[in-house]
Amino acid sequence: MGRKGQGRRLRRLIALGAAAGAVWLAVHPGTVAEMGTALVQALNVSGLLSQAVSAELGTGSEDISLEETVLEALPQTVQEAQPAEAGSPVSGEEEPEALPETEETEPVEDTEPVEEAVSVSGLLEAPLEEEMEEAPEEVSESITPADASLLELTNRTDGIEVALSDYLERELTLTVSQDGPQILIMHTHATEAYTVDDGDEYVASDTARTTDENYNMIRVGEEMKAVFEEMGLSVVHDTTLYDYPSYTGSYARSLEGIKSYLEQYPTISVVLDVHRDALIADDGTVYKLTDTVDGETVAQVMLVVGTDDGGLTHPSWEENLTLATHIQARLLGIDAGFPRAINLRSQRFNQHMTVGSLLVEVGTSGNTLQEALAGARLFARAAGEVYLECMESS
C-alpha cells in the first residue's frame, strides 16, 4: 500500500476510533480521568489505535521493544498511576529507547508494517501499596492447571491463526535433562526497572531504568532462580546488560549470549528472557498491573511467543507456543486474574534457539519491585512444575 493509501487508512481509523470513543464515553460518564482512560480502552479494544500507529509508521522491523504499548490487551486489574515525587527517576523527555530493533544477524524479508513503540512523555509513577501486616499464605504444593476455557490470546501477527485449546492438548516436546544446568535466565533489557517505593530506591540510568542489579530485571531473575533451585532445577543466570550503554541492537547481542551459554552448557533446554512491560497512554499516564493472591498484591505476568510471521527463520515456534500454553494453564490455576493473555508476535525474540524458549513480562514500570518479585515467584513455581514434568526419565 502506498503512502497516500496509508494516509487515507490512518485517517479512517482515527475517525472510527474517535467515534467509538465518543459512543463509549456517552454511556460511561465519569470523572475526567475516567473518561480519558475510557477513550484509550475503546480505541484499544477495537484495535484501531495500534493499527493507526502501524499505518502511520509504515516500517518493518524485527524484535522491536515490547515497551510503551498503549494499553494493549487491557488486563482485569489496571491501576492508574499518580504523579511522581520530586527526585524520583523520571524523565519528562521522550524516551530514546522507544525505537524498533532489528536482529542484525539476519535480514528481514517481510516489509509489511509492524507496530512500533509509542513515544513516551511525562512519565508518571504508580501509587505505593500499603504494607501487609501479616505474611501471605503459601500457595498449595501442587498447582492444578486451569481448563482451556480460561485461556486467552492476543494475536499480534499478520497471517497466523491459532486456537490455544489445541495447543493445550498437544504433548510437550521439551525434554529437560537430569544432569547439568537446565535453565538459562537472561535479560535482553536488563536495565528495565519499576516504580520507586520505600526501601527500593535506585539511581536511574534512564527513565524507569537502572544499572543497579538489585533493582532491575536481574533482581527479578534472581528471585525466579531461587524458586527453581528450591524445586530441584539447575539454573544459570546471565546478568549481562545487553541494553546498556546502547539500547539499539540489544536482541542481536543477547542472541550471541544465548548461543555462547548453550555451547558452554549443552544440557540447557529452557531459555527465559525476563522483562517488564510498560503500559502508557498518549497523555503519559502509566498503568500498573496487579492481582491479589492469598492476600498479597502481585504483578501480573505475560508470556510472549515469537513466530516466523515477520520473515525470520523460526520453525519451532509452535512448540514454544505449546509450552507457553501449558505454563499459562498453571498460572491460571493460581488465580484467573494473575496471568495476562499470551501475546503472539510476528517477531521471534531469539526464541528459535530452543523449544523451551519464552519471553516473560513481569508487571510494568508502574508496579513496585516487591509486586514484581511476588509475581516472579508465582511464575517460577508454575513453570517449574511443567519443567519437572518434562524431565527425562532415568
N, C-alpha and C positions, 0 to 999 in steps of 0.2 A: 504494500500500500504506500503511495507517495505521501510527501509531507502535507500536501493540501488535503488529501483524503484523511490523513491522521488528524489534521486540524478540525475538519468537519466532525469526525468521530468524537474528538475530545469535547467540542462544543455541545454535541448532542448529549454526551454522557454527563457533562456538567449540568446541563439543563434538566435532564432526567433526575439527576441526583438532587438538585435543588428542589424539584417538585416533590420528590419522595420525602425529602427532609421537611418540607412545608406541611405535607399531609401528616407526617409523624408528629410534628410539633402541635398541630391543631388539636389532635386527640390526646396529647400528653402534656398539658400545661404544667408549668412548674417554675422554679427559680431560673434566673439567667444561666447559672452554671449547669443546671439540669438540662435546660434546653440546648445548650451548646453540646453537651455530651450526647443528647438525643440525636442531634443532627449528624454527628460523627457516626453514631451507631447506625442510623438509617442509611447513610452512604455506604458504610462498611458491609451491612447485611446484604445489600443488593449487589455488592462487588463493584459499584460504579467508581468509587474513589480510587481503588487500586488500578482499575482498568484505565481511568483517565490519566493517572500518573504514568503508566506504562506507555500509553499512546503519545503523551507529550514528550517523554524522554526518547523513545524510538531507537534504543540501542540494545545490542545483545551483549551479554556478559556471562561469565561462569563464576560460580562460587561467590556471589555477592554477599555482603554483610547481611545478617538477619536482623540487625538493629533498626531502630527508628521506624518500625512498622506502625502504620496509623491504625490502632485498634483492630488489628487483624484477628478474625475469629474470636470475638469477644467472649471471654470465659464466664463462668457462673458468678464469680466473685471478683468485681473490679472496684477498686477504691481510688478516688481522685486524690491527687497529691495536693499538699499545701505549700505555700511559698517557702523557699529555703531561707534558713537563717544566715545572717552575715557571717562570712568566714568559712562557709561550707564549700566543698569542691564543686562549684557550679560555674559554668561559663555562660555569659549572655550572647556569645558569638556563635555563629554557625559551626557545627561540629565538623571538622575536616574529615573525620573517618567515615562520614555517611556517603561513601563513594563505592561504586561497584568494583569488585575484584575479579580478575581473570586468572585462571590457572595457567601459568606461563609455560608449563611443560607440554601442553597440547593445544592446538588451535581450536577455536570454537567454530563449528561448521554451521550451526543454526544461527541465522541472522535475525530471527524474529525477536521483537522486543520482549524483554523480561522486566519485571518490576524492580526498580531500584529503590534504595532507601530515601525517605523524605527528609529534607534538611531540618535541623533542629535549631530552635532559637528560644532563648529564655527558659532553660531547663529548670523545672521545679522539683521539689522533693516530696516524698510521701510522709504522712504523719507518723509519729512514733507510736508504737503499741505499748499498752500498759504491761508492766512486768507481771508474770504469773506468781501467785502466792504459793501454789503447790506444783510439784513436778507432774508432768503429764503421765498417764499410764502407758505402759509398754504396749506396743501392738502385739497381736497374737503371734505365736511362734510360726505358724504357717498361714500364709495369705491365700485365701480362696479366690481363684480367678473369677471375674465377672463374666456374664454371658455376652454373646455377640451383640445383643440388642443395645448395649450401652456404648459400643464402640462408635467413635466419630472420627471423620477425616476431613481435613482442609486440603483440598486438591489444588495446588498452585501450578500444575503442569498445563501444557497446551493441548496435548493429544493423548493422555493416558487416562483410562477409566478403570477404577478398581472397586471391589466390594470387600470391605475389611472382614466380613464374616467368612469369606472364602479363605482368607489367609489365616484366620484363627483355626480353621480345620486342617490346615496343612501341617505336616510334620516338619520340625526344625532340622535344617541340615547342619547347623552349628555343632561342632564337636569340641568340647573343652578337655584339654589334656589333664591327666592326673599329675604330671611332672612339670617342674619349671614354672615360670610366670605364665599366667593365663590371660591376664587383663592388662591392657595399656590404657591409662588415663592420661589425656593430654588436653591442651587448650590452644586452639588456633588464635583466639583472642583472650589471652591470659590476663591482660590488664583491666578487663571489664570489672566494675565494682558496683556496690549497692549504695543505698541512701545512708548517709552518716547517722549513726544512732549513738546514744550514750554508751561509752565504753568501746565503741567501734569507730573511732575517728581515724582518719588516714590523711596522708599528704597526697593530693591529687596530681597525677601526671597529665590529665586532661579531663574533660567533662565526664563525671561518673566513672573515672578510671584511675588506677594507681599501680605503680610497680611494686608496691609493698605486698608480698605474697601472703601476709597474714590477713589481708582484707580483700584480695581479688579472687579470681576463679581458682587459683592454686589452692587457696584455703578450702574452697568447696570441694575440690578434687581430693584433698587430704581427708575430708570427712567421709567421702564415699569409700576411699581406700581403707579406712579404719573399719567400716562396716563389712566390706567384702572380706577382709582378713579375719574378722571375728567369725565369719561364716566358713572359713577354711579355704578361701580362694587366695591365690597369689597375685599380687599387683605390682606393676611398675608404673611410677608416676613421673611423667615428663613435665618438668617445671620450666621449660624454655619459654621466654617471652617472644613468641613469633610475631607479635603485633607491635613490638617496640624495639627501637625508636621509630621504625617505619611501619605504618599500618598496611599500606598497599603491598600486595604480594604475600600476605600472611598465609594464605592457603597453599601457595607454592612452597613456601618454606616449611610449613608444618607437614606437607606431604613427604618432603625429604627426611624429616624427622621420623615419621612413621615408618618409612622404608628402612631407615637405619635401625630402629628398635626391632622390627620384625626380622631383620637379618641377624641381629645380635641375640634375639630370643625367639627362635622359631616355634616355640610352644605357645606363643601369644595368638589367640584367635579372636579376642574381643578388643575392639578399639573404641573408646568413648571419648569424643571431643566435647568437653563440657563448657558451656557458655551461660550467659544470662541474656534475656531479651530486653527490649526497651519499647514500651508502648507509649507513643507520644502523639497527641493531637496537633492539628495545624496551629493552634494557639499556644503551643508549648506546654500544655498540661501533660504531666507524667502520671501514668497509672501503675498501680501495684496489683499483683495477682496473689490472692491468698485463699486458703481453705482452713477449716478448723478440724483437726484430727485428735481425738482423745483430749480435748480441751486446749490443745496447743495450736497457735497460729503458724501455719507453714506456707511457704511459697509454692505455688503451683508449678508443675513440671510439664514440659512439652518435648516430645520426641520428634525429631526432624529426619526425614528419609529422603535421600537424593535419588535421582534416576538418570537415565541416559537421554531424557527428553530434550536437553539442551545441546546435544550433539557430541558429547564426550563418551568414550567407551565406558560402559558400566553394565556388564552382562549379568551381575548377581544382585541387582537392586531389589528384585522381588524376594530374594532370600533375606535381605536386610529388612524389608517390609514385613515379612513373616515373623522375624524375631521381634520387631517393634510391636507388632500386634499382640504377640504372646505376653510381652512385658506390660503392654498397655492394659491387658485384661487383669493382670496382677495389681497394677496401680489403681484401677477402678475398684478392685476388691478391697483396697484400703479405705477408699471413700470415693463416691461418684464425682465429687467436686474437686478431687485432688489433681488428676491429670487434665491438661488441655487436650484438644483434639490432635491426633497425629497430623503432622504437617508434611505433605508430599510435595517435593520441589523438582523443578527442571534441572537445577544444578546438582552435582553429585557429591560435593563436600568431602572429597577424598575417601568416600565410603566404598570404593571399588577395591580397596586393599584386602578386606576380609569380609566374609559373610556375617561376621559379628560386629560390624562397624555401625555406629549410630552417633548422631549429634543430639546432645541433651541440653535443653534450655531450662535452667533453674531460676524461676522467677524473672523479675525485670529490674531495671535500675531503680524503680520506685520501692522495691522491697528492701527490708533491712537484711544485713548479713545473717543475723540469727534466724530469721524466717527462711532464708536460703539454705542454711545449714540443716535446719529441720526438714525441709523438703528433700535435700540431698540424701539424708539418712533414710527416709522412707523409700526414695527411688532405689537406692542401693540394696535395700532389703528385698524389694520386689524383684529387681533384676537379678540379684544374686541367687534367688530361688530358681529362676529359669536357667541360669548358667549351671547350677549344680545338677539340674535335671538333664543337661546336655553333656555332663562329664562322661568320658569314655569309661566303659567297664574294665575292671582289672583282668 
